[in-house]
Amino acid sequence: MQIIEVTGYAVRSAVITMRRRDKPLEFVIFPMLHVASPTFYSQVRSRLKECDLIVLEGIRGKSAGVSALTLAYRFAPRRRRNGLQEQRDEVLIPDSVPVINPDVTAAEAIADLKTLPRWMYLLLLIGAPVMGLVFALRGPRAFLDEDLAVDDLPATLRAEWLADDPVEHAMCDRRDERLLGALGEIYAERADEPIRVAVVYGAGHVPAIVSGLMERHGYRPCEAQWLTVMIPA
C-alpha cells in the first residue's frame, strides 16, 4: 500500500486508519507534505475536527541549522503563481481538539545531524536552500517525481538503500522513537476509550509509525482515504 502516490498528473496522500479488533481506540495517520495546495490542508483540517486528540510533528525551539534546512520547502510557496502553501499549524489545526507534540528539540535535531561526517552535514545545510529555489522555480511539477512516493512497508531496492542511509537515520530515528513512545503511552492509558487519535507527521515518518503500531500494539491498517496534495497547472 502506498502512502504518497506520485503520478504524472498529481500527488496524493493516503489517510490511514489503524484499528485493533479488541480495542475501541483508533489511530488515524495523516501523511503530510510541508508544501501543498491550500485545499489539501483544508481537507486535513476538516478531518482533524472529527478526532479527539492530535499528535503533531514539530521540532521545538529554534536554531540556525534547522532554519537553513527548512528553506527547502519555505521558498516554494513564495511564488504565488505556484498555488502552493506552506504547512502552518494555525491553518491546519482546529482549536477544538487537544494537541500533544512529542517531537525533539532543535538542539537534539542538530546534535543528531552532527553525528554525520562533517562534509555530509555541511552539504545538507548548503543543499537545502538550493533545492528550495528549484522548487520555487519549477512549481508543483518539481514534486511530480516518483522518488517522492512513499510505501508503508516497501521492498524495493530504493527502500533497501534508504534503510542504510545515514542521513535518514540522523533525521528520523530519534524522532520516530520519541513519537512511538508517545503513541505507546496513549495506548496504555486510553486503549479502552472509543476515541480517534490523529497522527499528523511528515510522510517520511509514516512507515515507522505503521510498523511500530503493528509490531508493538497489534494494530492493522483497516481503511485508507486518498487526498490530493497538489495538481500541477
N, C-alpha and C positions, 0 to 999 in steps of 0.2 A: 504494500500500500504506500502510495506517495503522500508526502506531507506538503511539499511545494511542487506544483506541476508547472513546467515551463513548456510552452508551445510557441510556434511562430506567430501566434495571434494574441496570447495573453499569458499572464502569470496568475495562478490560482493557489489558494491556501485551504487545506482541509482542517476544519474544526472537528476535533476528535473527542468523542465521549467515551470514557472508560468506566466500566462497571464491574462489580463483583456480585455474583448471584445471591450470596447470603448477607449482603450489607446494602443499606439504602443510600449510603454516601456515594456520590458520583463525582468524578473529576472530568472537567471539560477543558481540553487543551486548545489554546489559540496560538498557532504558529504565526509569528509576526515577522514582517519585514519593516525595517526602520524608515523606509521611504515607500509610499504607496499613494494611491488615489484617495481623495477625501471620502469617497463613497465606501471604500473598504473600511476605513476607520469608523465611519458612522454605523456600518453594519455590525462591526465588532461591538461597538458601544451598546447598540440596542440589545444584543445577546447577553452582554455582561449585566444588564439590568435584571435579567432573569436568574442570575446567580446569587448565592448567599454569602460568598467570600471570594475575594480576588487575591491570588498570589502573583505579585507583579515583579518583573525584571526591572533592574535599575541600579547601576553602580552608585553607591552612596558617597557623597563628598566630591571634591574636585581635585584635579591635578593637571598640569600642563600636558603630560603624556597621554592621559585619557582624552583630553580635548583635541589633541592632534589626531588621534586615531578616529575619533567620531567625525572628523572632517570628510571622511569617505562617503558619508551619507548626508551631511548637513549642507553640502554645496548644491546638490541636485534640485531641491525644491525652490531655490532662489531664482531660477528662471521660470517665470510664471507660465510661459507657453508650454512647459513640460507637463503642466496639470498635475504635479505631484505635491505631496505634503509630507513633512517630517512627522514622525510619531511623537506626540506630546501627550502627557498624562491628562492635562486639563481638557483636551479634546476627546480623549479615549475613555477615561474612567468616570463612570457615573458616581455622583456624590452619595447616592443612596446605599451603596454597597461597601462594606468594610474592606480594607486593603492591608495586606502584610507584604513586606519586602525583605526576603531573606538573602538578598544578593550581597556580594562582597563590597568592601570599601574601595575607594580609588587607590589608596595606598597598597591594599592587598593585590588589586589587579595589576598594578605596575610592578610590584615585587615578583609576581608570577611571571610576567613578561621578561623581567630582567634575569630570569634563570636561563633564558635563551642565549646562544652565542651573541656577543656584542654586535657583530655585523648584522645579524638577523633582526635584532631589536631595533637598531638604527634604520634598517631598511623598512621596517613596518612604519616607523614614525614618518619617514620621508615619503613612502609609497601611498599612505592614506590620503593626503591632500591631492596627489596626482590622480588617484582613482576618483576622488570626488569631482575633480574638474572634468574627467572623462564622462562621468555620469551626467553632469550638468549639461555638457555639450551635446551628448547623444540623446538625452532624454530617456523616456521609458524603454526605447529599444536597447539601451545598454543593459537592461535587466532580462532581455529575452535570450538568455544564454543557458543552454541545457546544463551547464556546470552548476547553476544555481539551484537546480532541482534537489530536493531532499527526500530520502526514503526513511521509513521508520526503522527497519531492520535490513539495511541494504547488504547485498552480497557481491557487489561489482568490484572490479579491480580498483576503480577510483576510491571506493569506500575503504578497501583494504589499505590503500595508500594513506588516506586521511587518518586511519586508525593509528598510524605510526608518525603522523605529522606533529613535530614538536610545537609548532605554533598553535595548532588546535588544542593540544594538551594544556599549554600555558594559558590560553584564553578561556578554556571551558571547564577543565577538570575540577578545580576548587569550587567554581560557581555551580556546576551541576551537583556536586556532592552537598553543598550547602542547601540547594533547592530540595533535593531528595530528602534531606534530613528534616526540613520544614514540612514537606508533604507527609513524611512518616509520623511526625508529631500530630498533624491534623487527623490522620487516620487513627492513631492511638486514642485520641481524645474524643473524636466525633464520628467514628465509623458507624454507629448505630443511629445516627440522625439522618433524616431524609433531606439532605442538603446537596447543593451543587457547588463545587469548588472550581472556580475558573483559574487556570494557569496561563498567564499571559507572558510568554517568553519568546525570544528570537527563535526562528525556525531551526537554527543550527543546534539548539539545545534540546529540541523535541525528541530525537531518537533516544537520548539518555533518559528523558522523562518517561517515555513509553516503556522502555525496557526496565527501568527502575521500578515503576509501579507494577509491572508484570512479575518481576522476579522477587521483589520484596514483600508485596502485599496481595498478590494473586488477582490483580485487575487485568481486564482484557479490553481492547478496543471493540466497541459494540456498534458504533454509529459514526459516520463522518458526513459532514456537510461542506460543500465547496463554496468558497467565497472568492470573487475575482479581486485580485490585488491591484492590477493595472492592465490597461489595454493601450497599446501604442496608437498614436494618431495616424 
